[in-house]
Amino acid sequence: MATEDVNGVTHELSALFSSGERDFLVRNNGDQVKISSLNGKIVGLYFSGSWCGPCRRFTPKLVELYNEVASKGELEVVFVSSDRDDESFNAYFSEMPWLAIPFSDPDTIKRLKESFSVRGIPKLVIIDSNGKVSTENGTAVVLEYGVDAYPFSRERIDFLKEQEEEAKRNQNLSSILVSSSRNYLLSKDGNQVPVSELEGKTVGLLFSVSSHEPCIEFTNTLVEVYNKLKDKGEKFEVDKITEKLVRYFDISTIPTLVILGPDGKTVNSNVAELVEEHGIDAYPFTQERIAALAEIEKAKLESQTLESLLVSGDDNFVIGKNGSKVPISELVGKNVVLYFSAHWCPPCRRFTPKLIKTYNEIKEKDDAFEVIFISSDSDQSSFEEYFSIMPWLALPFGDSRKKLLNRTFKVEGIPTAVAIGPSGRTVTKDVVELVMDHGAKAYPFTEEQLKHLEEQEEEIAKGWPEKLKHHLHPEHELKRAHRPGYCCDACEEMGKGWSFYCEECDFDLHPKCALEKVEEEGKNGNDAAQNGKEGFVCEEMAKASVEIQERERNRDSIDFNKAVPKFLVQLPNKIQNCLMSQLKRFAKHDEQHSLISSESKLGKEAFSSSDTDLEKQMQAWRENPSWADPHSEIKVSVPEGSLCNLKVNVNVGLPPDAIYNIVTDPDNKRVFKNIKEVISRKVIVDEGHRQVVEVEQAALWKFLWWSGTISVHVLVDQNRKDRSMKFKQVKTGFMKKFEGCWKVEPLFVDEKTCFPFKPKTWEDYYLCTGGKGRLGSKVSLEQLIQPAIVPPPPISWYLRGITAKTTEMLINDLLAEAARIRGDLGPQKSNKESESSSQDILSEVDNVHDIKTRWAMRRRNAKLYHRKQLTAN
């Protein structure tokens, strides 16, 4: 972690810190200290600012280290301020016991930032007694090792790392819990308890945060288990953890409870879930005990009944529409669906009408069916409002049984629906997907019923040829294939299931579209075999249909579409699933649809992109608006038959949801300046977090001295869950292909302040930064452009260049819009230079629509813009 100066430079402190007539530094009481007094000392350059949340949290740790080490007279710290006015500087500096560059010397401050490539704060650069840089990552070193890192040399850091490895190889209680300055723990009443007193006991190390609700709930459970074990005389202790051990045990989620055996070795790296599910029965947390618990759990599942799930003490009922109590005993023997949902959840509100329709259809044929609503609403009124539209039963709001059911079925996201059979055993936890795909036909949601539905589809498909030739794709034969999702290249509608497909060309036809031509030829006496495929006669298809009809008349189960042509038109869940499938084809992957799932085990069932979370993220930017836009990376390739394929990657200084809101808003004229107007916008699928929208836009164009507008008709699939927006032109004309995808991913801007944590989710990042860490965006754009006729060079070169420049302008406009928003969020700037914000720098091109003019203006302003952004840091 310690690194020598990249240029091997020896810094002369006087030249580094002095300026003109000034040869001193200052203390917070106004005293002046000669720079020459630092010669021969270890010096830390601390780049920080009062408005920076991570800085405010790191400073006390550095103060603690400084006070312990500075008494030796070998260490000094110099504060290099990023504050914007004297008052802020003085207030922040008053908390520091070290020296500072005077705030009245901005030139030296700027020079130091440039010399040490400061792109973010806090940053601590350590210069050894010889003037060489020991490390530029002093912030991480202090967070990781604290005072043990002194004197911050490479040798010292390497020694500490080796010491850690040795401790892992010979782990015992003392190597984990004893430090150079402490050999005790604290009891609840503040008394010191020697670590030696814990030798020979089973010890739990609890990693937790007091402000995190799941941690609070788990701690209450653990306290109960702890007290029971102590009452039984078991040798078991729990210790809350210091930051050092977070890295040692590679903790990635909280709460985490690490178990150490009597010999000090790690028995289990996390038993939090075991304690929640089994309580005291999980003790002593060994692999043998876990295996025994698994057998117990298996037996419980095999003996599961509706009463064991829904009866707890006096809570032996659910409620009806009028608040009446319905005993669980009246539901025994029925098919029951447990519906986990909430009013605040958009996907839930979109799915509920579909479930209501399915419920009513099933109830008409089978009264032995019921749904029970299990609410995740935050208050009684929301629960009552949502429940009022439902025709089924519910657990009372705030019922304690909800927590048990969540744990039993491991509900990590909503909507979730679990089917319970007449015996009380779990049938499936995939009711949401089954209802979306098949509606009431999926009932009773058993494997046998799903297999039956598949067999019906297979029976119809037997009447189709294995392969055929089609006039829309004369190059190759189309093979009958079962596809998870596709877009029909004939009618441009979506399909799921059977397709006539050319893998080489990625060409799909609905069976309806593919066979329509063949049927006409059959009626004209032309044998389908003349096209080199298996024989296909309309009468065979009709015969198969009659057989299915006869079979279905003798069944008491769900009806099946009896007319084969009707089935071909009405594929299962055509609108919801097939439109989703089309976009899978755009992206060339087989990722399956899901509604909403939690992004982490931390937190409640909620959107990561909720308004609340976005407000938290924006607040972090308000506290620390500094950001330097990087240059965007644009790669241009030329696939055969296309004008170009563009791939763009850029980091943007705003939260992902804020950027996603920008790129999904075609009316944002600051970014999409080449769109003159949105002619029409039709929402085809709306699942809350995901929408499929048909859009017609009037786009501006210019070629040489010609200009005008063209109508662009695109299908857009925008998914807030993964912050993607896929688009494809659906009506071809002058453009044969125009398709691509925006993707916005989180960027943990202040990740280094979490060290030694390595946050993996927004929840982890929010917790380890105390809600102050900024969340930026990794934005990618890929688009393929293929005109109906690709012009020859040099015209194609010119068009390719204009296209690349237009894309570059789009990305620059996105960066400018983000800068404008950050300018609105940030604190007022006091000095004259910072009054010219990024919005001022870029506003002159906001209303210019000519591509070449805008591009030239942006090039002219780019250096000024980035220079001002860097200065803001």
Secondary structure, 3 states (H helix, E strand, C coil): CCCCCCCCCCCCHHHHHCECCECEEECCCCCEEEHHHHCCCEEEEEEECCCCHHHHHHHHHHHHHHHHHHHHCCEEEEEEECCCCHHHHHHHHCCCCCEECCCCCHHHHHHHHHHCCCCCCCEEEEECCCCCEEECCHHHHHHHHHHHHCCCCHHHHHHHHHHHHHHHHCCCHHHHHCECCECEEECCCCCEEEHHHHCCCEEEEEECCCCCHHHHHHHHHHHHHHHHHHHCCCCEEEEECCHHHHHHCCCCCCCEEEEECCCCCEEECCCHHHHHHHHHHHCCCCHHHHHHHHHHHHHHHHCCCHHHHHCECCECEEECCCCCEEEHHHHCCCEEEEEEECCCCHHHHHHHHHHHHHHHHHHHHCCCEEEEEEECCCCHHHHHHHHCCCCCEECCCCCCHHHHHHHHCCCCCCCEEEEECCCCCEEECCHHHHHHHHHHHHCCCCHHHHHHHHHHHHHHHCCCCCEEEECCEEEEEEEEEEEEEEECCCCCCEEEEEEEEECCCCEEECHHHHHHHHHHHHHCCCCHHHHCCCCCCHHHHHHHHHHHHHHHHCCCCCCCCCCHHHHHHCCCCHHHHHHHHHHHHHHCCCCCCCCCCCCCCCCCCCCCCCHHHHHHHHHHHHHCCCCCCCCCEEEEECCCCCCEEEEEEEEECCCHHHHHHHHCCCCCCCCCCCEEEEEEEEEEEECCCEEEEEEEEEEEEEECCEEEEEEEEEEEEEECCCCEEEEEECCCCCEEEEEEEEEEEEEECCHHHHCCCCCCCHHHHHHHCCCCCCEEEEEEEEEEEEECCCCCCCHHHHHHHHHHHHHHHHHHHHHHHHHHHHHHHCCCCCCCHHHCCHHHHHHCCCCCCCHHHHHHHHHHHHHHHHHHHHHHC
